[in-house]
Amino acid sequence: MNLQYTPYALPSLVGAAISALVVLFTLRRRGPGVIPFLVLMSGAALWGFTSALELMMTEKIAHQIAIRVVYFGITTAPGAWLAFSLEYTGRTKWLTRRNIALLFIEPALVILAVITNDLHHLYWASIEFVPLGRALASIVTYGPLFWVHAVYSYLLLLGGTGLLIRAFVRSPGVYRGQATMLLIGSVVPWLANALYLSGLSPLPSFVDLTPLSFTITGLAMGWSIYRYRLLDILPVARDTLIENMRDMVIVIDAQDRLVDINPAALKALNITSQTTLGKPLRESLHRYSDLLDRFSSVETAYEEITVGEGEEARTFTFHMTPIRNRQGELTARLIALYDITMLKQTTTALQESETRNRSLMESTFEAIIIHDQGMILDANKAFEDMFGYTHDEAVGMSALLLANESSRPIVADKIRSGYLLPYEATGQHRDGSTFDGEIRAKTTMYRGKEVRVAAIRDISDRKKAEQEIQQQNEVLLRTNRDLSIAQARAEESTRLKSEFLSTMSHELRTPLNAIVGYSQLLLEGISGTLQPKQHENVERIFANAKTLLALINDVLDLARIEAGRMEITNQPMNVRGWLDEIIKQTQGLAAEKKLDYSSLIDPQMPEVIVADPARLKQIALNLLSNAIKFTEEGSVQIALQRSPDSTWSIVVKDTGIGIVPEMQQVIFEEFRQVDGTMQRRYGGTGLGLAIVRNLAEIMQGSVSVSSTPGSGSVFTVILPLEMKPDAVAAEQTLADNGKGDVTNLS
């Protein structure tokens, strides 16, 4: 590629070089507007450089390539300029990916039309090459697509420039200097381009003034970056600022017409800008006529206002500021309202909380102090009563002064360590007297900082009570020891008594047996025939001796049971034979009273069981004797029953006098009878049922009674059922054959 220098190319080269330097200088920056600015200046550098090459090329084919490459810079500049203007003025919401893509559709179509122009001649109708020394210059005739591109480019230019002009008018200080340089840098190339296209350029028609003007553009942009910190600080558009404010902003003119309002105010007041802007304020905000009356005649105001009632009430800070022109005349008033409802509610809640906490502090009987590392910040009334200091005296005082000198090291250590558990210390009143105290504390927030709240309780009375309780406990311990010794002695005495009774009963029973025996011999006439009077006297001796012998036997048995010397001898026992013997021994007594006397055996009851027949006989005789004794007419029945739970029972029923409910729980105690008159009428010692209970318990059983006064009683002795091994096997066989079901007698 051959080049021929021409002076027409020098301004374009200088402009391209300056634009390239601006690009290099901008590459080190980051932030809003940098990318579109880089694209803009890179397009300008490419435009100027290819325009200069176009004027220096000597070959036609190279010249044709150059006039097409230059459009990569020409088509890029308008869109980049608009994008930069949008970012510079804070309207970035328009720069979506979709909108940016739309900006590059037209440049792509123009470049395609330029490259393929030889096929359709819609962009250039004709291109004529004229010699410029050894170089070539082109004179073109533009087609319809060119003018479409020109109109599109100028529209983008005007749009971006309009945004800058608006920013220029509204921006103060450094931002106005930036806008001025940007306007100069953008307007000059497009004025030069307009002169070139209109044919009014002073230079030959083949020389485009636009690349030459980029010299001024580069200088203006460079100076703006250096002097006014372009791309480092960008102005925030008024629309962006006001529209995004959370505060409500309203502007009214001198005639009280609504001339501006932001979205926050529209939403809060539930109105639309289309129906309110330009109208009188009273017409737009007629619901707030009372508020308008208050501020209609003032220019400046700052106070809190409440709008609405009840739960709908909202609180705002109302700030009205006058806007004046250069002559000092009032042209408008700006009203800013900030919703402080939540703040007021929070403040009210805090005040209520503080009042409630103060009320709680004052209502407690404990002394409460709030301290910061031992320095008292607050105290309640109970503190004043306990220690004798006033509230004002306590605030600022060291908490260590509330403790006796001996306890101050302990208190100081607890404060340093942020004590958590209650501890005791000796407190000191203002007059120097001391008391026993208990201190508890926790961390809390107080006026924006973490402090300790300590509760102090006077426990002098409690300590005194504890000492008294301790002394009483010591007395009780001594008493318990004495009682234990006395109990041991009593138990030993009871044991000795039981052994004595057992021995004495045995010694008494031997002569009594002799008396009973000899009396019986006399009654039988072995020693000769007795006279009627003698026979009567011997019968009395015989009867009383038997009664005394029975009493001695009962006392002996009870003594042996209490001494733990009663032995149970289990052996195989024929149930029916045992019961027949019992009936024979007692039926005489029943016959004397003409009672209906009967016995029953459960069919499921085994014929032979393992038990102590003598002790069982003792139980049955005691129960039957009592039943016959206390039954004047009716019946007495003894039944042997088997239960499914491997137990059997001796049940004695009678139709006697019965037992009142309150006595049914005590009749099994020694020497107990229903009342003293019964003992005199029916006789007896009250030992029989006690012996029954003790014998049943020794045999792992129990005894119970159910009775209705005047209708009779039922005594039930339940005992474990034990059978011989061969009997158990036989019952199992019967059960397997379906013949072993157990039924109870009712």
matplotlib code that plots the C-alpha trace (Angstrom):
import matplotlib.pyplot as plt

x = [0.0, 1.6, 0.9, 1.4, 1.5, -1.0, -1.6, -5.4, -4.7, -2.7, -5.7, -7.4, -4.3, -3.9, -7.6, -7.2, -4.1, -5.7, -8.8, -6.5, -4.6, -8.0, -8.9, -5.6, -6.0, -9.6, -8.7, -7.5, -10.9, -13.8, -17.4, -20.6, -20.1, -16.6, -17.6, -19.8, -17.2, -14.4, -16.6, -17.3, -13.6, -12.4, -14.9, -13.7, -10.0, -10.9, -12.9, -10.1, -7.3, -9.1, -10.1, -6.5, -5.5, -8.2, -6.6, -3.0, -3.7, -2.4, -4.2, -7.8, -8.6, -7.0, -9.0, -12.2, -11.4, -10.6, -13.9, -15.7, -13.6, -14.2, -17.9, -17.0, -16.1, -18.9, -21.7, -20.4, -20.2, -23.9, -25.1, -22.2, -22.8, -26.5, -25.5, -22.9, -25.4, -27.9, -25.3, -23.9, -27.4, -28.3, -30.9, -29.3, -32.7, -32.9, -29.7, -31.1, -29.5, -32.4, -32.1, -28.3, -28.8, -31.3, -28.7, -26.4, -28.9, -28.7, -24.9, -24.7, -27.2, -25.3, -21.9, -23.6, -25.0, -21.6, -19.8, -22.4, -23.0, -21.5, -24.5, -27.3, -25.8, -28.4, -25.8, -23.6, -25.1, -21.7, -18.0, -15.6, -11.9, -9.8, -6.0, -4.6, -0.9, 0.0, -2.8, -6.5, -9.5, -13.1, -16.2, -19.3, -23.0, -25.1, -28.0, -31.2, -29.7, -27.1, -29.7, -31.6, -28.4, -27.7, -31.2, -30.9, -27.4, -28.5, -31.6, -29.3, -26.9, -29.8, -31.1, -27.8, -27.1, -30.5, -29.8, -26.5, -28.1, -30.7, -27.9, -26.0, -28.9, -29.6, -26.1, -23.9, -20.1, -17.9, -20.8, -21.6, -17.9, -18.1, -21.3, -19.8, -16.7, -18.9, -21.2, -18.2, -16.6, -19.9, -21.3, -18.2, -17.8, -21.5, -21.4, -18.4, -20.3, -23.3, -21.1, -19.6, -22.9, -24.5, -21.6, -20.8, -17.4, -14.5, -12.4, -12.6, -15.7, -13.5, -12.3, -14.7, -14.4, -15.7, -12.5, -10.5, -12.9, -12.1, -9.0, -11.2, -13.3, -10.3, -8.9, -12.3, -12.7, -9.2, -9.5, -12.8, -11.2, -8.2, -9.7, -13.3, -12.7, -15.0, -15.8, -14.6, -17.6, -20.9, -23.9, -27.0, -30.0, -32.7, -35.3, -33.3, -32.8, -36.4, -38.1, -36.3, -36.6, -38.6, -39.6, -42.7, -41.8, -44.4, -43.8, -46.5, -46.1, -46.9, -50.6, -50.8, -50.9, -49.4, -46.5, -44.4, -44.8, -42.7, -43.9, -43.6, -46.1, -48.5, -48.6, -49.1, -51.8, -53.5, -53.5, -52.1, -49.9, -52.1, -55.2, -53.4, -50.4, -51.2, -54.4, -54.9, -53.6, -57.0, -58.6, -56.0, -55.8, -59.3, -59.2, -56.5, -58.2, -57.5, -53.8, -53.8, -55.5, -52.7, -49.9, -51.5, -50.1, -46.6, -43.4, -41.3, -42.4, -41.0, -43.1, -44.7, -48.2, -50.6, -52.9, -55.8, -57.3, -57.1, -55.1, -55.0, -53.2, -49.8, -47.2, -44.9, -42.3, -43.6, -40.8, -41.8, -39.0, -39.5, -38.0, -37.2, -35.9, -32.8, -35.0, -35.9, -39.5, -41.3, -41.9, -42.7, -42.7, -41.2, -42.8, -41.0, -42.8, -41.0, -43.1, -42.0, -44.9, -42.7, -40.2, -43.0, -44.4, -40.9, -40.3, -43.6, -42.9, -39.6, -41.1, -43.8, -41.1, -39.0, -42.1, -43.0, -39.5, -39.4, -42.8, -41.5, -38.3, -40.4, -42.9, -40.4, -39.4, -35.8, -33.2, -32.5, -29.4, -28.2, -24.4, -21.6, -18.5, -19.6, -20.6, -24.3, -26.4, -29.9, -31.7, -35.2, -37.2, -36.6, -32.8, -33.3, -35.3, -32.8, -29.5, -30.5, -29.1, -31.3, -31.5, -29.4, -26.7, -26.6, -26.1, -22.4, -21.5, -19.4, -21.4, -18.6, -19.7, -22.9, -20.8, -19.2, -15.4, -14.9, -17.1, -15.8, -13.1, -15.7, -18.1, -15.3, -14.3, -17.9, -18.3, -15.1, -16.1, -19.7, -21.2, -24.1, -25.1, -26.5, -24.1, -24.1, -22.3, -22.5, -24.3, -23.7, -26.3, -25.5, -25.3, -22.6, -24.9, -24.7, -27.0, -26.9, -27.5, -28.1, -27.1, -28.4, -27.6, -28.0, -26.8, -29.3, -29.5, -29.8, -29.8, -28.0, -25.2, -24.8, -25.0, -25.7, -28.9, -28.4, -31.1, -30.1, -32.2, -31.9, -31.8, -31.1, -34.4, -33.9, -30.4, -31.8, -34.6, -32.0, -30.0, -33.1, -34.1, -30.5, -30.8, -34.2, -32.8, -30.0, -32.6, -34.7, -31.7, -31.0, -34.6, -34.6, -31.6, -33.3, -36.4, -34.4, -32.8, -36.3, -37.7, -34.9, -35.5, -39.3, -38.7, -36.4, -39.0, -41.7, -39.5, -38.8, -42.5, -43.4, -40.9, -42.2, -45.8, -44.8, -43.0, -45.7, -48.5, -46.8, -46.3, -49.9, -51.3, -49.7, -51.7, -54.8, -54.7, -54.6, -57.6, -59.5, -58.5, -59.4, -62.7, -63.6, -62.8, -65.0, -67.9, -67.5, -67.9, -64.6, -63.9, -67.4, -70.9, -71.3, -74.2, -76.2, -74.8, -71.3, -71.8, -72.9, -69.9, -67.5, -69.1, -68.5, -64.9, -64.5, -66.1, -64.1, -60.9, -61.5, -62.2, -59.0, -57.1, -58.4, -57.4, -53.9, -53.6, -54.5, -52.0, -49.4, -49.9, -49.9, -46.7, -45.1, -46.1, -44.8, -41.6, -41.2, -41.3, -44.5, -43.5, -45.6, -45.4, -46.7, -47.7, -50.2, -53.7, -57.0, -59.3, -62.6, -61.4, -60.0, -63.3, -65.4, -63.3, -63.9, -67.7, -67.9, -66.0, -68.3, -71.7, -72.6, -72.3, -74.5, -77.0, -77.3, -78.4, -80.6, -78.7, -78.7, -75.1, -73.6, -70.4, -69.5, -66.4, -65.7, -65.8, -62.6, -60.9, -58.2, -58.7, -55.2, -53.3, -50.0, -50.6, -50.4, -53.7, -53.3, -52.9, -55.7, -57.9, -57.0, -58.1, -61.3, -62.3, -61.7, -63.8, -66.6, -66.6, -67.1, -69.8, -71.8, -71.2, -72.6, -75.5, -78.7, -80.8, -80.3, -77.4, -73.6, -71.7, -68.1, -67.0, -63.7, -63.3, -60.6, -59.6, -58.0, -55.0, -53.5, -55.1, -57.9, -60.0, -61.8, -65.1, -67.2, -70.7, -73.2, -76.5, -75.4, -75.3, -72.8, -70.0, -70.3, -68.0, -65.7, -64.9, -64.2, -60.7, -59.7, -61.2, -58.1, -56.0, -55.2, -57.8, -60.2, -63.9, -66.7, -67.5, -67.2, -70.8, -70.1, -67.2, -69.5, -72.4, -70.6, -67.3, -63.9, -60.6, -60.5, -57.4, -59.0, -59.2, -55.7, -54.4, -56.3, -54.7, -51.1, -51.4, -52.8, -49.9, -47.3, -48.7, -48.4, -52.1, -54.6, -57.9, -60.7, -64.3, -67.4, -70.4, -73.7, -74.9, -78.0, -77.5, -74.4, -70.7, -68.5, -64.9, -62.6, -59.1, -57.1, -54.1, -51.7, -52.7, -49.9, -50.5, -48.5, -46.6, -48.7, -51.9, -50.6, -49.8, -53.3, -55.0, -53.0, -54.1, -57.8, -57.3, -55.9, -59.0, -61.3, -62.4, -60.4, -62.4, -62.5, -65.7, -66.3, -69.0, -71.1]
y = [0.0, 3.3, 6.6, 10.1, 12.9, 15.7, 18.6, 17.8, 14.6, 16.2, 17.6, 14.3, 12.5, 15.0, 14.5, 10.7, 10.8, 13.0, 10.8, 7.7, 9.4, 10.1, 6.4, 5.3, 7.7, 6.5, 2.8, 3.2, 4.3, 2.3, 3.4, 4.7, 6.1, 4.7, 2.0, 4.1, 6.9, 4.5, 3.3, 6.9, 8.1, 4.8, 5.4, 9.0, 7.8, 5.2, 7.8, 10.3, 7.8, 6.1, 9.5, 10.6, 7.3, 7.8, 11.2, 9.7, 6.5, 6.3, 3.1, 3.0, -0.4, 0.7, 3.9, 2.0, -0.2, 2.9, 4.7, 1.6, 0.9, 4.5, 3.7, 1.4, 4.6, 6.8, 4.4, 3.7, 7.3, 8.3, 5.3, 5.5, 9.3, 8.7, 5.8, 8.0, 10.9, 8.5, 7.2, 10.7, 12.1, 9.1, 7.5, 4.0, 2.3, 3.0, 1.1, -2.4, -5.2, -5.0, -1.3, -1.5, -4.2, -2.0, 0.8, -1.5, -2.7, 0.5, 0.6, -3.1, -2.4, 0.7, -1.2, -4.0, -1.5, 0.2, -3.1, -4.2, -0.8, -1.9, -4.3, -1.8, 1.8, 2.7, 4.2, 5.9, 6.6, 7.1, 7.6, 9.7, 9.6, 12.8, 13.0, 14.8, 14.9, 11.3, 10.5, 10.0, 11.8, 10.7, 12.7, 10.8, 11.2, 10.0, 7.6, 7.4, 5.0, 7.6, 10.2, 7.8, 7.1, 10.9, 11.6, 8.6, 9.8, 13.4, 12.3, 10.3, 13.3, 15.7, 13.3, 13.0, 16.7, 17.6, 15.5, 17.3, 20.7, 19.8, 18.7, 21.9, 24.0, 22.0, 21.1, 23.3, 23.8, 21.0, 19.3, 22.4, 22.6, 18.9, 19.5, 22.6, 20.6, 17.7, 20.0, 21.7, 18.3, 16.9, 20.0, 20.9, 17.7, 17.6, 21.3, 20.5, 17.5, 19.7, 22.2, 19.3, 17.7, 21.1, 22.0, 25.2, 24.0, 26.3, 23.3, 21.2, 18.9, 15.8, 16.9, 16.0, 18.6, 16.1, 14.2, 17.5, 18.8, 15.8, 17.7, 20.1, 17.2, 15.3, 18.4, 19.2, 15.7, 15.5, 18.8, 17.7, 14.5, 16.3, 19.5, 18.5, 14.8, 13.5, 9.8, 10.1, 12.0, 12.0, 14.2, 12.5, 13.6, 15.5, 13.0, 10.0, 11.7, 13.0, 10.0, 7.5, 9.4, 7.7, 11.1, 12.7, 15.8, 18.3, 21.6, 24.4, 27.6, 31.1, 30.6, 27.4, 25.2, 21.7, 21.8, 18.8, 15.7, 12.5, 8.9, 8.5, 11.4, 10.1, 6.7, 8.0, 10.5, 8.0, 10.4, 10.4, 13.1, 13.2, 14.4, 16.7, 18.5, 22.1, 22.2, 24.2, 22.4, 22.6, 20.8, 18.0, 17.6, 18.5, 15.7, 17.7, 21.1, 21.5, 21.0, 23.4, 26.1, 25.9, 26.4, 28.3, 31.7, 30.7, 30.3, 28.3, 25.6, 22.6, 20.5, 17.1, 16.5, 13.6, 12.6, 10.2, 8.7, 5.5, 2.7, 4.6, 7.6, 8.4, 10.9, 13.0, 15.7, 18.6, 20.8, 23.7, 25.7, 28.8, 29.0, 32.5, 33.9, 36.2, 39.2, 37.5, 37.0, 33.9, 31.6, 28.3, 26.4, 22.9, 20.6, 17.5, 15.0, 12.1, 9.3, 8.9, 6.7, 3.7, 6.0, 7.5, 4.0, 2.8, 5.9, 5.4, 1.7, 2.6, 5.2, 2.7, 0.1, 2.4, 3.5, -0.2, -1.1, 1.8, 0.7, -2.8, -1.5, 0.6, -2.1, -4.7, -5.1, -5.8, -3.0, -2.6, -0.8, -0.4, -0.2, 0.0, -1.8, -0.9, 2.8, 3.2, 4.7, 4.2, 2.9, 2.3, 3.4, 0.1, 0.8, 4.2, 2.5, -0.3, 1.6, 5.1, 6.9, 9.1, 8.4, 11.5, 10.4, 6.9, 7.9, 8.1, 6.3, 3.1, 0.0, -1.2, 1.4, -0.7, -3.6, -4.0, -3.6, -7.4, -8.2, -5.6, -7.8, -10.5, -7.9, -6.3, -9.7, -10.6, -7.3, -7.8, -11.3, -10.5, -12.7, -14.9, -16.9, -15.4, -14.9, -13.6, -10.6, -8.4, -5.1, -1.8, 0.9, 4.6, 4.8, 2.0, -0.8, -4.1, -6.8, -10.1, -9.6, -11.8, -10.3, -11.5, -9.8, -10.0, -8.0, -5.8, -2.7, 0.7, 3.9, 2.3, 0.4, -2.9, -2.6, -4.9, -4.9, -6.1, -7.1, -6.9, -8.7, -8.3, -11.9, -11.2, -12.7, -15.7, -16.3, -16.0, -18.4, -20.8, -20.7, -21.4, -24.3, -25.7, -25.6, -27.2, -29.9, -30.6, -31.0, -33.2, -35.3, -35.8, -36.6, -39.1, -40.7, -40.9, -42.3, -44.8, -46.0, -46.0, -47.9, -50.5, -50.9, -51.2, -53.8, -55.7, -55.4, -56.7, -59.6, -60.4, -60.0, -62.3, -64.9, -64.5, -65.0, -67.9, -69.5, -68.6, -69.8, -73.1, -73.4, -72.5, -74.8, -77.9, -77.6, -76.5, -79.6, -81.6, -79.7, -80.3, -84.0, -84.7, -82.7, -84.8, -88.0, -86.9, -86.1, -89.6, -91.2, -92.9, -91.7, -92.5, -91.2, -87.5, -85.9, -83.5, -80.5, -81.9, -82.8, -79.2, -77.7, -80.0, -79.0, -75.4, -76.2, -78.1, -75.3, -72.5, -74.6, -75.1, -71.4, -70.5, -73.1, -71.7, -68.1, -69.3, -71.1, -67.9, -65.8, -68.5, -68.6, -64.8, -64.6, -67.2, -65.3, -62.0, -63.6, -65.1, -68.6, -69.8, -72.6, -73.8, -77.5, -78.3, -81.8, -83.6, -83.0, -84.6, -81.6, -83.4, -85.3, -82.1, -80.3, -83.2, -83.0, -79.2, -79.7, -82.5, -80.3, -77.2, -78.6, -79.1, -75.4, -74.6, -77.2, -75.6, -72.4, -74.3, -72.7, -74.0, -75.3, -76.4, -76.8, -76.7, -77.9, -76.5, -79.4, -78.0, -78.2, -81.0, -83.8, -83.5, -80.2, -79.5, -77.3, -77.2, -78.8, -77.8, -74.0, -74.2, -75.8, -73.0, -70.5, -72.3, -72.9, -69.2, -68.0, -70.6, -70.0, -66.2, -66.9, -69.2, -66.9, -63.8, -65.5, -65.8, -67.3, -68.1, -70.0, -70.5, -71.9, -72.8, -73.2, -74.1, -72.5, -72.7, -69.7, -69.6, -67.7, -70.7, -69.8, -71.3, -69.7, -70.5, -68.6, -68.4, -66.8, -66.1, -64.2, -62.7, -59.2, -57.9, -55.3, -51.5, -50.2, -48.2, -51.3, -53.6, -52.2, -52.8, -56.0, -58.0, -56.1, -57.6, -57.3, -55.5, -56.1, -54.1, -52.6, -53.3, -54.5, -57.4, -58.5, -58.6, -60.3, -62.8, -63.1, -63.5, -61.7, -60.3, -62.3, -64.8, -62.7, -61.3, -64.9, -65.6, -62.6, -63.4, -67.1, -66.2, -63.8, -66.4, -68.8, -66.1, -65.4, -62.7, -62.3, -59.9, -59.2, -57.8, -57.2, -55.4, -54.5, -56.7, -59.0, -61.0, -61.1, -63.0, -63.7, -64.8, -66.3, -66.6, -68.9, -70.1, -73.5, -76.1, -79.7, -82.9, -83.3, -86.3, -84.3, -81.4, -83.8, -85.3, -81.9, -81.0, -84.1, -83.3, -79.7, -81.0, -83.2, -80.2, -81.4, -79.1, -75.9, -74.3, -72.8, -70.8, -71.2, -68.2]
z = [0.0, -1.2, 0.7, -0.4, 2.2, 1.8, 4.2, 4.2, 6.2, 9.0, 11.1, 10.9, 12.1, 15.0, 16.0, 15.8, 18.0, 20.6, 20.7, 21.1, 24.0, 25.7, 25.2, 26.8, 29.7, 30.3, 30.4, 33.9, 35.2, 36.4, 37.0, 35.3, 31.8, 31.2, 28.6, 26.3, 26.6, 25.5, 22.6, 21.6, 21.6, 20.0, 17.1, 16.8, 16.7, 14.0, 12.0, 12.0, 11.3, 8.3, 6.9, 6.9, 5.2, 2.6, 1.6, 1.4, -0.6, -4.2, -5.2, -6.1, -4.5, -1.2, -1.3, -1.8, 1.3, 3.4, 2.6, 3.8, 7.0, 8.1, 8.7, 11.6, 13.4, 11.8, 12.8, 16.3, 17.5, 17.6, 19.6, 22.0, 22.5, 23.5, 25.8, 27.5, 27.9, 29.5, 32.1, 32.7, 33.6, 35.7, 33.4, 33.4, 33.6, 29.8, 29.1, 29.2, 27.1, 24.7, 24.1, 23.7, 21.1, 19.2, 19.1, 17.1, 14.6, 12.4, 12.4, 11.4, 8.5, 7.4, 7.3, 5.3, 2.9, 2.5, 1.8, -0.7, -2.3, -5.7, -6.0, -5.3, -5.2, -2.5, -0.1, -2.7, -6.1, -7.6, -6.5, -8.6, -8.0, -8.6, -8.3, -5.3, -6.3, -6.5, -4.1, -4.9, -3.5, -3.8, -4.7, -3.9, -4.7, -1.8, -2.2, -0.1, 2.6, 3.4, 4.2, 6.3, 8.3, 8.6, 10.0, 12.5, 13.6, 14.1, 16.1, 18.5, 18.6, 19.5, 22.1, 23.9, 23.6, 24.9, 28.0, 28.5, 28.1, 30.7, 33.1, 32.3, 33.4, 36.6, 37.7, 40.0, 40.1, 38.8, 37.0, 35.0, 33.9, 32.8, 30.8, 29.1, 27.9, 26.7, 24.8, 23.0, 22.3, 20.8, 19.0, 17.0, 15.0, 14.1, 13.0, 10.8, 9.4, 8.7, 6.8, 4.8, 3.8, 3.0, 0.6, 2.7, 3.7, 2.8, 1.9, -1.3, -1.5, -1.2, 2.3, 5.2, 7.9, 10.6, 11.2, 11.4, 14.1, 16.3, 17.3, 19.3, 20.6, 21.9, 23.6, 25.2, 26.5, 27.8, 29.6, 31.1, 32.4, 33.8, 35.1, 36.0, 37.0, 34.2, 34.8, 38.4, 39.6, 37.7, 38.6, 39.8, 37.9, 39.8, 38.5, 39.8, 43.2, 43.7, 42.1, 44.4, 47.6, 50.4, 51.7, 50.2, 48.1, 46.9, 45.1, 44.9, 43.1, 44.3, 43.3, 45.5, 42.5, 42.6, 40.1, 41.1, 43.2, 43.6, 43.6, 47.3, 47.9, 45.1, 46.8, 50.3, 49.3, 47.0, 44.0, 40.4, 38.8, 35.7, 37.7, 40.1, 38.5, 37.6, 39.7, 42.9, 46.0, 47.7, 44.8, 44.7, 48.5, 49.6, 52.2, 54.1, 54.2, 58.0, 57.3, 54.3, 56.4, 59.0, 56.5, 53.7, 54.8, 55.9, 53.9, 56.3, 58.7, 60.5, 62.9, 63.5, 62.1, 62.5, 59.7, 60.2, 63.3, 65.3, 63.8, 60.4, 62.0, 60.6, 61.9, 59.7, 60.0, 57.9, 56.4, 54.2, 52.4, 50.2, 46.7, 45.4, 42.2, 41.8, 42.7, 46.0, 45.0, 46.2, 43.2, 44.9, 48.2, 48.6, 51.1, 52.4, 54.6, 56.3, 57.8, 61.4, 62.5, 63.2, 65.0, 67.1, 67.9, 68.8, 71.0, 72.7, 73.2, 74.7, 77.0, 78.1, 78.6, 80.7, 82.7, 83.1, 84.2, 86.6, 88.0, 88.4, 90.1, 92.4, 93.2, 94.3, 98.0, 96.9, 96.5, 92.8, 91.5, 87.9, 87.7, 85.1, 86.5, 90.0, 89.3, 90.3, 87.5, 88.9, 92.0, 93.2, 96.3, 98.1, 97.9, 99.6, 102.4, 102.8, 102.7, 103.8, 100.7, 98.5, 94.8, 94.0, 96.5, 95.1, 91.4, 90.7, 94.0, 94.0, 94.7, 97.0, 99.6, 100.0, 101.4, 104.8, 104.6, 105.2, 102.1, 99.7, 98.2, 97.4, 95.9, 93.8, 92.5, 91.5, 89.7, 87.7, 86.7, 85.7, 88.4, 87.3, 90.4, 93.6, 96.4, 100.0, 101.4, 104.4, 103.6, 105.3, 105.9, 105.6, 109.4, 109.5, 110.8, 108.9, 107.7, 105.9, 102.2, 99.1, 95.7, 92.3, 89.0, 85.2, 82.1, 80.4, 78.1, 79.7, 77.7, 74.8, 76.7, 78.4, 82.2, 85.2, 87.2, 90.8, 93.2, 96.9, 99.5, 103.3, 104.5, 108.1, 109.2, 107.0, 108.4, 111.9, 111.0, 109.4, 112.6, 114.7, 112.3, 112.6, 116.3, 116.2, 113.8, 116.3, 119.0, 116.7, 115.9, 119.6, 120.2, 117.3, 118.8, 122.2, 120.5, 118.6, 121.8, 123.5, 120.5, 120.7, 124.4, 123.8, 121.1, 123.4, 126.2, 123.8, 122.9, 126.5, 127.2, 124.4, 125.6, 129.1, 128.0, 125.9, 128.8, 131.3, 129.0, 128.6, 132.4, 133.0, 130.4, 132.1, 135.5, 133.6, 131.5, 134.7, 136.0, 132.8, 132.8, 136.4, 136.1, 133.1, 135.1, 137.9, 135.5, 134.0, 137.5, 137.5, 141.1, 142.2, 141.7, 142.4, 144.0, 141.8, 143.5, 143.2, 139.5, 138.8, 140.6, 138.7, 135.4, 136.2, 137.1, 133.8, 131.6, 133.2, 132.9, 129.2, 128.7, 130.6, 128.6, 125.3, 126.4, 127.4, 124.0, 122.2, 124.2, 123.7, 119.9, 119.6, 121.7, 119.5, 116.3, 117.6, 118.7, 115.3, 116.7, 114.9, 112.5, 109.6, 108.8, 105.3, 104.5, 102.2, 103.5, 102.5, 102.1, 102.6, 105.7, 107.2, 106.6, 108.1, 111.2, 111.5, 111.1, 113.7, 116.2, 115.7, 114.8, 118.5, 119.1, 116.1, 117.2, 120.6, 118.9, 116.4, 113.4, 109.9, 109.6, 106.2, 104.3, 100.6, 98.6, 95.1, 92.5, 91.1, 94.5, 94.5, 97.0, 98.4, 98.9, 100.6, 103.7, 107.5, 108.6, 112.3, 111.5, 108.9, 111.5, 113.9, 111.3, 110.5, 114.1, 115.1, 112.1, 112.7, 116.5, 115.9, 113.3, 115.6, 118.6, 116.9, 115.0, 117.0, 114.2, 110.5, 109.1, 109.2, 106.2, 105.5, 101.9, 100.2, 96.8, 94.1, 92.0, 88.5, 89.8, 91.7, 95.0, 97.2, 99.9, 103.1, 103.1, 106.3, 105.9, 108.7, 109.1, 112.4, 113.8, 111.2, 111.6, 111.1, 108.3, 110.5, 112.6, 109.6, 109.3, 112.9, 114.0, 113.0, 115.5, 118.9, 121.7, 119.3, 119.4, 117.9, 121.3, 125.0, 125.4, 123.0, 125.1, 128.1, 126.3, 124.1, 125.9, 124.3, 124.4, 120.9, 119.9, 117.6, 114.4, 115.1, 115.2, 111.9, 110.2, 111.4, 110.5, 107.0, 106.4, 107.6, 105.0, 102.3, 102.3, 103.4, 105.2, 104.5, 105.6, 104.0, 106.3, 106.5, 110.0, 110.9, 107.8, 108.6, 107.6, 105.1, 106.1, 103.3, 103.8, 100.5, 100.5, 97.8, 96.3, 96.5, 95.3, 95.1, 91.8, 90.7, 91.3, 89.2, 86.3, 86.6, 86.5, 83.5, 81.7, 82.5, 81.3, 78.0, 77.6, 78.2, 81.6, 83.9, 83.9, 87.3, 88.7, 91.9, 94.5, 95.0]

ax = plt.figure().add_subplot(projection="3d")
ax.plot(x, y, z, "-o")
ax.set_aspect("equal")
plt.show()
